[in-house]
Amino acid sequence: MIERFEPVWQRWVGRRIPPASRVELDHRRIFILPTRVGGTYALILFLLLLVSINYQNSLAYGLTFLMLSVGVLAILHTYRNVSGLILSGGHARSVFVGEPVQLRLRLESSGHGHQAIALGWDSEQLEQTDVEAERLVDVSLTLPALKRGWMRAPRLRVESVFPLGIFRAWSWLDLEQTVLIYPQPLAGKMPLLQGVQPHAEDDGHATTGPGVDDYQGLRLWQPGDSMRRMHWKAWSRGQGLMFKEFSDLSGHDLCLDFMALGGDIEERLSRLCYWVLELSQRQQPFALKLPGFLSAVDSGDAHREDCLRQLALYGVRA
């Protein structure tokens, strides 16, 4: 039953609280309902009222109306604690599939302070913070990156049960936060474009060293070799210190080709993502070829980010 009315509820909330990067909570954006404690409180009030009517006891009447007054004041103070709070979404850093996305939020108080403000995407897992009068607070929340492409953060739940816990004032906000998710890097053989791969008859000279392309094999470790390329599994098996050797071909521009790989689309993109990161770390110029896209041969941070962006958005509808 709840799932059937979920789309209707989402459309109504979208009209009531439209998406915005900066939102100030007011009477149109705040909802207030009793909590479970508040329901118990109301039940006790009702029973006290029945006892008062039945026994015509002035003290019982006084206690009943005193508790009723406290409940009414709790509504006003719970609403006031949330009202006037300003929330805005910050920039989120791109991550790879499987990593947590850090979304930054800023809470501002234009007047009075706000106590015990709870924030989160799930009502069961909320992060609580206080905002002092005329101050601001930065809060970081995490979401899992499940698939590549643009990820839009769901509506943020903002609530408070301060001061008595018998009423909950809350709101659902869409702060228009989006983050680009890159494919998950997957190691494998370098997918070079057909026709530019190293050949034995080429004039270039194969070289070995830290700036490398393709795995060639193992050799005995020598003083001065990088510890990063040690084959520790061989050492643990008692085969001695072995060094992983890779090769490169000087004078050749590398081009990572989508069509040179097998497997499904996501696996191909993950392999390409791995080599984009690897070659960028080595500061080795390369090009990236996807169906309908061919980058220039380049290196550096800007080139890496452009290639990762193309991989993340490949085949994704705008």
GUMI-908704 format. One record per residue: x, y, z of N, C-alpha, C, O in turn. Coordinates in steps of 0.05 Angstrom, whole numbers, plus 32768, in hexadecimal, padded with zeros to 4 digits. Example, Ala and Ser with C-alpha at 12.3 -4.5 7.8 and 13.67 -1.06 7.14 Angstrom:
GUMI-908704
81087F8E809C80F67FA6809C81087FBE809C811D7FBE80A981017FD3808E81117FEB808F81028001809D810C801780A1
***
This chain:
GUMI-908704
80117FE88000800080008000801180198000800C802C7FF2802780198010803880308012804680357FF78049804C7FEE804F801F7FEA805D80217FD0804B802C7FBB8054803B7FA9803080267FBC801E80307FA8801B804F7FAA8017805C7F96801B80597FC3801780767FC6803280867FC68031809E7FC8804880787FC4806280857FC4806580997FAD806D80B07FB2805F80927F94806180A67F7E804F80BF7F83805780D57F7D803780BA7F8D802580D07F93803180E37FA8803080FB7FA5803C80D77FBC804980E77FD2806180F77FC78064810E7FCE807180EA7FB6808880F77FAB8080810F7F99808D81247F9A806B810C7F89806281227F79805881397F8A805C81507F84804981327F9F803E81477FB0805581567FBE8054816F7FC0806881487FC9807F81557FD6808F81667FC28098817C7FC98091815C7FA8809F816C7F94809281867F8E80A0819A7F89807881867F8F806981A07F8B806B81B17FA4806D81CA7FA2806981A57FBB806981B47FD4808481C07FDA808781D77FE3809981AF7FD680B581B77FDC80C581B27FC380D2819E7FC180C581C57FB080D481C07F9780F281C07F9C80FC81CB7FAF810181B27F8A811E81B17F8D812B81CC7F8C812381DE7F7D813F81D07F9D814E81E97F9E816981E47FAC816A81D37FBE817E81F27FA4819881ED7FAF819B81FA7FCB81AD81F47FDA8188820D7FD18188821A7FEB816B821D7FF4815B82287FE681668214800C814A821380168149821D80338159821680438135822F80388130823780538116822B805C8101822D804F8116821D807380FF820F807C80EA8223808880F18233809980D28222807D80BC8233808780A38222808A80A582098089808C822E808E8074821F8094806B820E807D805D81FA8081807282158064806B8204804D807C81EB804A807481D8803E809381EC805680A681D6805380A981C5806C80B881B1806C809B81CB8081809E81BD809A808481AD80A0806E81B9809F8087819480A68070818380AF8075817C80CC808C817A80D58060817880DB8063817180F7804E815D80FF8036816080FA80578147810C804581328115804F812781308066812A8136803D811B813F8046810F8158805980F78154805680E98140806B80F38166807C80DC8166806D80C58175805780C9817D807A80AE8178806E80998187806B80A181A48057809B81B1807F80B081AE807C80BB81CA806580CE81CB805780CF81DF806280DE81B6804C80F181B5803180E381B5801E80EC81C1802F80CC81A7801780BD81A7801080B281C27FF980B281CB802580A981D08020809F81EC801880B681FE800680B3820F802480CE81F9801D80E682097FFF80ED82047FF180F382177FF780EC81EB7FDB80F281E57FC880DE81F27FB280E581FB7FD080C481F27FBF80B081FE7FBC80B4821D7FA680B182287FD280BC82297FD180C282467FBF80DA824B7FB080DA825F7FC180EE823A7FAF8105823D7F9280FD823C7F818106824B7F8C80EC82287F7080E382257F6680D4823D7F5080D882467F7780C282487F6F80B382607F6C80C582787F5980C282887F7E80D9827B7F7B80EC82917F6180FC828E7F53810182A27F5A810382767F41811282727F298101827A7F16810B82867F2980E782737F1380D5827A7F1180D282997EFB80D382A47F2980D082A67F2980CE82C37F1E80E882CF7F0E80E782E27F2680FF82C47F1D811982CF7EFE811B82CC7EF1812482DF7EF4811382B57ED7811582B07EC8810282C37EB3810982CE7ED380EA82C67EC580D682D57EC480DD82F37EB080DA83007EDB80E782FE7EDB80ED831A7ED7810B83207ED6811383387ED4811B830C7ED0813883107EE5814383237EDF815183377EFE813C831E7F14814483307F22815C83247F2D815B830D7F23817283337F2F818B832A7F4D818883257F58819383117F5B817983377F78817583337F7D816583197F91816A830B7F6C815183147F70814282FC7F6C815382E37F7A815182CF7F57816482E47F53817782CE7F6B818982CA7F74818E82B47F75819382E17F8C81A682DF7FA4819882D37FB281A482C27FAA817F82DB7FC0817082D07FBC816B82B27FCF816D82A27FA4816482AA7F9E815E828E7FA38176827C7FB0817482687F98818E82857F9C81A682747FB881B182757FC181BD82627FC681AC828B7FE281B3828D7FF381A38279800381AE826A7FED818982787FFC817882647FF4817F82488005817D82367FDB818682447FD2818E82297FE081A882217FE881AA82097FE381BB82337FF281D4822D800F81CE8226801A81DB8214801B81BC8235803781B4822E803981A98212804C81AE820380258198820A8025818D81F0802281A281DA803081A081C6801181B681DF800D81CB81CB802781DC81C9802F81E381B2803381E281DF804D81F081DF806381E081D1807481EC81C3806281C681D4807681B481C7807381B681A9808781B6819B805A81B8819F805681BC8182806481D58178807281D58164806081EB8186806B8205817E80898205817F8096820F816D809581FA819580B281FB819780BF81E7818480D681ED817B80B381D1817F80BE81BE816B80BF81CA815080D281C8814180A981D7814880A881E5812E80BD81FC812D80CB81FF811980BF820B814280D18222814380EE8219814180FF8227813680F48201814C810F81F7814B811981F1812F813181F38129810681EB811D810E81E58102810A81FD80EF8118820080DC80F6820D80F580EF822480E48106823880E38113823E80F7810C824180CA8121825580C6813C824880C0814F825780BA813E822E80C28158822180BC815C8221809D814A821B808E817482298095817B822B8079818E8214807281A38211807F81888205805D819981EF805481A181F38037819181FB802781BA81EC803181C481EE801681D781D7801181E581CD802381D881CE7FF881E981B77FF0820381C17FE6820481D47FD6821981B37FED823381B97FE4823B81A77FCC822C81967FC4825381AD7FC2825E819D7FAB826781827FB5827381807FCA8261816D7FA5826A81527FAC827F81497F98827D814E7F808293813B7FA382AA81317F9282A281177F84829581067F9082A981157F6B82A380FC7F5C82B380E57F6882C980E87F7182A680CD7F6882B280B57F7282AD809E7F5E82A080A27F4A82B880877F6582B580707F54829F805E7F5F8299805F7F778293804E7F4E827E803B7F578288802A7F6E829F801F7F6D827980287F83828080187F9A828B80297FB1828D801F7FC7829280427FAB829C80547FC0828680657FCC827280697FBF8289806E7FE5827480807FF08277809C7FE5828D80A77FE2826080A87FE0825F80C47FD7825B80D67FEF824980D37FFF826D80EA7FF2826B80FD8008825C81167FFE826581247FED8245811A800A82348131800382358145801A822E813E8031823D815D8014824081728029822781848029821D818C8015821E818980428207819A8046820F81B18058822081AE806A820381C88054820781DF806681ED81E7807381D981EC806581ED81E9808D81D681F2809D81DC820D80A881F1821180B581CA822080A481CD823B80AD81B6824380BF819F823B80BB81BC825480D281A7826080E381A7827E80DF81BB828B80E58190828880D6818E82A580D2818582B380EB818682CC80EB817D82A580FF817382B18117817982A18130819082A1813981658293813B8169828481538177826A814C817A826281358180825C8161818E8243815E817B822C81598163822D815D81878216814F817881FE8149818681E68156819D81E18151817881D88166818381C28175817981A7816B816381A48162818C8193816C81868177816581788174814A816381688148818581808136817B817D811A81868163810F819F8160810E817581528106817D813880FB817B813980DC8167814280D18190812E80CE8191812F80B18198811380A781A6810480B4818D810C8090819480F38084818180EB806E816D80F88069818880D58060817880CB804A816480B68054814F80B28048816B80A9806B815A809480768153809C8092816480A480A28139809A8098813080A280B3813C809180C9813C809A80E18147807A80C38154806980D78171807180DC817C806980F1817D807F80CA819A808780CC819C80A580C781A180AD80B0819980B480DC819B80D180DA81B280DC80EA81B980D1810081BF80F080E081D580FD80EE81CB811780FB81BD812780EE81D1811A811481C68131812481DA8146812881F28141812D81D2815F812781E48176812C81D4818D813781BB818E813581E281A0814381D681B9814D81E181D0813C81F781D0813281D081E5813981D881FD812B81D48215813E81BD821B814581E98221814581E78238815781DB8250814981DB8252813081D18263815881C4827B814D81D8828B813B81EF8290814381CF8292812381DE82A1811081F98294810A820D82A2810581FA827A81098212826B8102820B825780EC81F4825480E58220824A80E1821C823680CD822C821D80D48240821F80E18222820680CB822F81EC80D1823081DC80B7821D81DB80A8824781D080B2824A81BE809A824881A180A38254819980B782388192809482348176809B8239816580828232816D806C8246814E8085824B813B806F823A81228073823A81168088822C811B805E821C8102805D822680F18046823080FB8032822380D78049822D80C48034821680B58027820280AF8034821B80AF800E8209809E7FFE821A808A7FEF823080917FE7821180717FEB8220805E7FDB821E80647FBD8208806B7FB3823480627FAF823480657F918230804A7F85824280397F85821880457F7B8210802A7F71821480267F53821880107F4B8212803C7F44821680397F27822280537F1C821F80687F28822F80507F05823D80677EF98228807B7EED821180757EEA823280937EE7822180A87EDC821A80BD7EF1822780BD7F06820780CD7EEB81FF80E27EFE81ED80D67F1381DA80C87F0D81F480DB7F2C81E480D27F4381D880EB7F5081E780FD7F5881BE80EB7F5281B081017F5F81A980F97F7B819C80E47F7F81B081087F8F81AA81027FAB818C81027FAF817E81137FA5818280EE7FBE816580EE7FC4815D81057FD6816F81147FE0814481087FDB813B811D7FED814681198009814681028013814F812E8015815C812E802F81468131804581358142804381488120805981358122806F8142813480858158812E808E81338148808D813C815A80A38126815A80B8810E815E80B2812E815380D18119815180E5812481598101813D815B81058112815C8113811A8162812F8102815B814180EB8160813A81088150815980F4814A816D80F9815B818680EC8157819B810B816E818381118180819A80F98193819F80ED819C818B80F0819981B880FF819381D180F6817B81E08105816F81F080DD817281DD80D2815D81EE80D0814281E180CC812E81EF80D3814081C880D3812681BA80B7811B81B580B4810481AD80A2812B81BA8087812181B6807C812A819A8067811F8192808A813C818D808281448171809B8144816080B18149816A8098813D814780AE813D813380A78151811D8094814E810F80B98165811B80B78178810480CB816F80EF80E2816B80F580C2816C80D680D4816180C280CE816D80A680B9817980A280E08168809480DD8171807880EE815F806681018153806E80E6815E804C80F48150803780FF8164802380EF817380178119816680208125817A800F8135816E7FF88144815B7FFC813181797FE0814281727FC9815581897FC4814D819E7FB9816F81867FCC8182819B7FCA8191819B7FAF81A681A87FAC8187818B7F9C8192818A7F8081B081837F8081C0818E7F7181B781707F9181D381677F9281D7814F7F7F81C9813B7F8181EA81527F6D81F0813D7F5A820F81397F5A821E814B7F60821681207F55823381197F54823781057F3E822680F47F39824E81077F30825580F57F1A826380DD7F25827780E07F34825980C57F1E826580AC7F288274809F7F118269809A7EFC828E809A7F15829F808D7F01829C806E7F03829480647F1782A380607EED82A380437EEF82B780387F0382CA80467F0982B280217F0D82C480157F2082DD800A7F1182DA7FFB7EFF82F580137F19830E800A7F0A83117FEC7F0D830D7FE07F2283187FDF7EF6831C7FC27EF683367FBD7EE683387FC47ECF83497FB07EF483637FAB7EE883617F967ED2834F7F857ED283727F987EBE83737F867EA883877F8F7E9383957FA37E97838A7F807E7E839D7F877E6983957FA17E5B837D7FA67E5783A97FB17E5483A37FCB7E4883957FC77E2C83A07FB97E1B837E7FD37E28836F7FD17E0F83787FE67DFB836D7FFC7DFA838D7FE07DEC83987FF37DD983897FF27DBE837F7FDD7DB6838780097DB1837A800B7D97838A7FFB7D8283A27FFC7D82837B7FEB7D7283887FDB7D5E83987FEC7D4A838D80007D3F83B17FE67D4683C27FF57D3383D680077D4183E980107D3483D3800C7D5B83E7801C7D6983F3800D7D7F840280187D9083EE7FF27D8183FB7FE27D9584187FDD7D8E841F7FDE7D76842A7FD97DA184467FD47D9C84497FBA7D8B843C7FA67D91845B7FBB7D7884627FA47D6784807FA17D67848F7FB57D6B84897F897D6384A67F837D6484B47F917D4D84CC7F997D5184A77F957D3684B57FA27D2084B47FC07D2084C07FCD7D0F84A77FCC7D3484A67FE97D3684C17FF47D3D84D27FE67D4884C5800D7D3684DF801A7D3B84E280227D5984F880287D6184CC80237D6884CE802A7D8484DD80157D9384E17FFF7D8A84E6801D7DAB84F5800B7DBC84E580057DD584DC80177DE384E27FEB7DDB84D47FE37DF384E57FEA7E0B84FD7FE47E0B84D97FF67E1E84E77FFD7E3684D97FF27E4E84C17FEC7E4D84E77FEF7E6484DC7FE67E7D84E17FFA7E9384F680087E9284D07FFB7EA684D4800E7EBC84BA80167EC884A580097EC484BA802B7ED984A180337EE7848C803F7ED58474803C7EDB8494804C7EBE848080567EAC847A80407E988488803E7E84846580307E9C846280177E8D844680147E84843480227E8C84427FFF7E7284287FFA7E67841D7FDE7E6E84097FDC7E7C842B7FCA7E6484207FAF7E6484317F9C7E75844A7F9F7E7684247F8A7E8284327F777E9384427F637E8284377F587E6F845C7F607E89846D7F4E7E7984757F357E8884797F207E7C84777F367EA2847F7F1E7EB1848D7F257ECB848C7F3C7ED5849C7F117ED684AA7F157EF084C87F127EEB84D17F037EDA84D77F207EFB84F47F1C7EFC84FD7F1F7F1984EE7F287F2A85167F177F1E85207F1A7F3985237F377F41852A7F487F31851D7F3C7F5A851E7F587F64853B7F617F65854D7F527F6C85407F7B7F5E855A7F877F5F85597FA07F7085447FAD7F71856F7FA77F7D85707FBF7F8D85687FD77F7C85727FDB7F6585567FE87F87854D80007F7885317FFC7F6C852580107F6385277FE37F6A850D7FDE7F5F84F77FE87F7284FB7FE87F8A84E17FF27F6684CC7FFD7F7684BE7FE77F8684B87FD17F7C84B97FEC7FA084AB7FD87FB0848E7FD57FA884817FC17FB084837FE87F9A84677FE77F9284627FD07F7E844B7FC67F7C84777FC87F6F84737FB37F5B847F7F987F6484847F867F5484827F957F7E848B7F7C7F8984757F677F87845E7F6D7F8C847C7F4E7F8084697F387F7F84697F2A7F9A84787F167F9D84597F337FAD845A7F2A7FC884507F0D7FCA84587EFE7FDC843E7F057FB984347EEA7FBA844A7ED67FB4844B7EC17FC1845C7EDC7FA184727ECA7F9B84857EC87FB3848F7EB37FBA84897EDF7FC1849B7EDF7FD8848E7ECE7FEF849D7EC07FFD84747ED17FF284677EC1800784687EA3800284667E938014846A7E9C7FE8846C7E7F7FE184887E757FE1848E7E5E7FDA849B7E867FEA84B77E7E7FEC84C67E7E7FD284DB7E717FCF84BC7E8D7FBE84C97E8F7FA484DD7EA67FA184E87EAB7F8C84E27EB37FB784F57ECA7FB784E77EE47FB084CF7EE57FAB84F77EF97FB084ED7F147FA984EB7F177F8B84FF7F177F7D84D27F197F8184CD7F1C7F6584C27F387F5F84B37F437F7084C87F427F4784C07F5D7F3F84AF7F5B7F2684B67F4E7F1384977F697F2784867F697F1084917F7C7EFB84977F947F0184947F727EE384A07F827ECD848B7F897EB8847C7F777EAF848A7FA27EB184787FAC7E9D84887FB87E8684A07FBD7E88847A7FBC7E6F84897FC77E5884797FDE7E4C84617FE17E4F84877FEE7E3E847C80057E2F848A80077E15849F7FFB7E11847F80167E03848D801A7DE9849080387DE5847C80467DE284A880427DE584AD805E7DE284A580677DC684A980587DB2849A807F7DC38494808A7DA9847980837D9F8472808A7D88846880757DAF844D806D7DA68439807B7DB7843B807B7DD0842480867DAB840E80927DB983FA807B7DC083F2806C7DAF83F380797DDA83E180657DE283C4806E7DDF83BD80857DE483B3805C7DD6839680627DD38386804B7DDF838780347DD5837880517DF48367803D7E01834D803A7DF1833F804D7DED834880217DE88331801D7DD6831C800C7DE383217FF67DED830380167DE382EC80087DEE82E87FED7DDF82E17FD97DEB82EB7FEE7DC482E57FD67DB482FB7FC17DB682F77FAA7DAD83127FC77DC283277FB37DC683227FA17DDD83317F8E7DE3830C7FA67DEC83067F967E0482EE7F847DFF82DE7F897DED82EE7F6E7E0E82D77F5C7E0E82C67F617E2782CD7F717E3882B07F527E29829F7F557E4082887F697E3B82867F747E2582787F6E7E5082627F807E4D826C7F9D7E4F82837FA27E5482597FB07E4C82617FCC7E4B826D7FD57E6582827FE37E6582617FCE7E7C826B7FD77E9682877FCC7E9B82987FDA7EA7828D7FB47E9382A77FA87E9882BC7FB67E8682D27FBC7E8F82B57FBD7E6E82C77FCB7E5C82CD7FE77E6782E57FEF7E6882B97FF57E7082BD800F7E7B82CE800E7E9482DE80207E9982CA7FFA7EA482DB7FF77EBD82F87FF27EB6830A7FFD7EC382FD7FE27EA183197FDD7E9983257FF77E8E833C7FFD7E95831780057E7E8321801F7E74832680337E8A833A80417E8A831480337E9E831780457EB58331803F7EC4834080517ECC833780257EC78350801E7ED5836880297EC6837A80347ED3836980267EAB8380802F7E9D8382804D7E9A839880587E98836B805A7E9A836C80787E9A837980817EB4838A80937EB3837280757ECA837F807D7EE4839C80757EE483AD80847EEE83A3805D7EDA83BE80537EDB83D180647ECA83E6806C7ED383C9806A7EB183D9807A7EA083DB80977EA983F080A47EA683C680A17EB583C780BC7EBF83DA80BE7ED783E980D27EDA83DB80A97EE783ED80A97EFE840A80A87EF4841C80B47F01840F809A7EDE842A80997ED2843180B27EC2844880B57EB9841D80C47EBE842180DC7EAE842980D57E91843A80E27E85841C80C07E87842280B77E6C840B80BF7E5A83F480B97E5F841080CD7E4483FB80D67E3283EC80BE7E2583F880AA7E1F83D280C17E2283C280AD7E1683A980B97E0B83A280D07E11839B80AA7DFA838180B27DF0836C809D7DF8837380877DFE835380A57DF8833D80937DFE832980937DE7832080A87DDE8323807A7DDE831180777DC882F880677DD182FA80507DD982E180757DCF82C780687DD482B6806B7DBB82BC807C7DAA82A2805A7DB88290805E7DA18284807A7DA1827580827DB3828B80897D8C828280A57D8A829380B97D98828C80D17D9982A980B17DA382BB80C47DB182D880BB7DAF82DE80A47DB182E980CF7DA9830680CA7DA8831480E37DB4831180F97DA9832280DF7DCA833080F57DD6834B80FA7DC9835580E87DBB835681117DCE837181177DC5838581087DD7837F81017DED839E81047DCC83B380F87DDC83BD810D7DEF83C881227DE683BB81087E0983C2811C7E1C83C7810E7E3783C480F67E3A83CF811E7E4B83D381147E6683CB812B7E7983C681417E7083CC81257E9283C5813A7EA683AA81367EB2839B81257EAA83A481467EC7838B81447ED68373814A7EC5835F813C7EC78374815F7EB4835D81667EA4835681507E90833E814A7E8C836A81447E848366812E7E71835A81167E80834881097E75836481107E97835A80F97EA7833C80FD7EAE832C80EB7EAB833681157EB7831A811B7EBF8307811A7EA782F181117EAA831081237E90830081227E7882FA81057E7082E480FE7E68830F80F47E71830C80D87E6A82F980CA7E7D82E880BA7E7582FD80CF7E9782EC80C27EAB82CF80CB7EA882BC80BB7EAC82CB80E47EA082B080EE7E9C82A380E07E84828B80D97E8582B280DC7E6F82A780CE7E5782A080B27E5E828C80A77E5582B180A47E6F82AB80897E77829280887E88828280757E85828F809B7E9A8279809B7EAD825E80A07E9E824A80957EA5825F80B07E89824680B87E7B824180A87E62822E80AE7E53825380957E5C824F80867E43823480777E43822F80677E568224807C7E2F820A806E7E2D81F580777E4181DF806B7E4281FB808B7E5181E880957E6581D680AA7E5881E180BD7E4C81BC80A87E5B81AA80BB7E5081AC80D57E5F81AD80D57E7881AB80EB7E5281AC81057E5F8192810A7E6E818F811F7E7B
***
